[in-house]
Amino acid sequence: MHRNLSRRALRPAAWLVVLSLAACGDRDSSLADRDTATAGPETGMSADTATTGAGAALTDANIVALLDEANKADSSAGAVASKKATNPAVKDFARLMMTEHHTLRKQGQDLAKKLGVTPAPPATNPLQPLVEAETAALESTPKGAEFDRVYIEQEIAAHKAVLDLAENAGSQAQNEQLKALIDQAKPVIEKHLEQAEKIQGELGAAN
């Protein structure tokens, strides 16, 4: 059992790699220029955003798309876990992820509409296939204690990655309202991470 869990642990760790690459990686400059042109002056978007690390910066359209996908993924994972988890604390956590990440996603979508920003993931963004792989992993893990541990382990990795993404996005976002929304979301994500780590400790203590 421990050996299987160790192999599964490699999957959620990929969140850290992918979201870091998405936040700092190269993007298609023509796509960024098009987003900037269509967003309108009130969005504050610019192709001349500061770079982070070795890659090109994110546009506001990139940021909105990445955060939307991350919230969608966590909400969907919670939906799976709410049915397959057996530990009461894990079940409650999964339901919380469904509701609160849905709320975060809606807030982002509403702001994007208000600003006239069309979400556009970076051209090199590999997030979608990763999310599909993670969903498949949850669906293929048998219901029971193993699933509870795998889900919580994944949630810890995912929330750490999303916090990193939020930090990068907050520093690169051009629109002040988008920056404010990211700042409001950070404490929620941090709270989720603390809850997941607490549950992980309890699950470990039970074995």
PyMOL commands that set and color helices and strands:
alter all, ss='L'
color gray80, all
select helices_A, chain A and resi 2-24+29-39+41-43+60-84+88-115+127-140+145-172+176-205
alter helices_A, ss='H'
color red, helices_A
deselect
rebuild
show_as cartoon
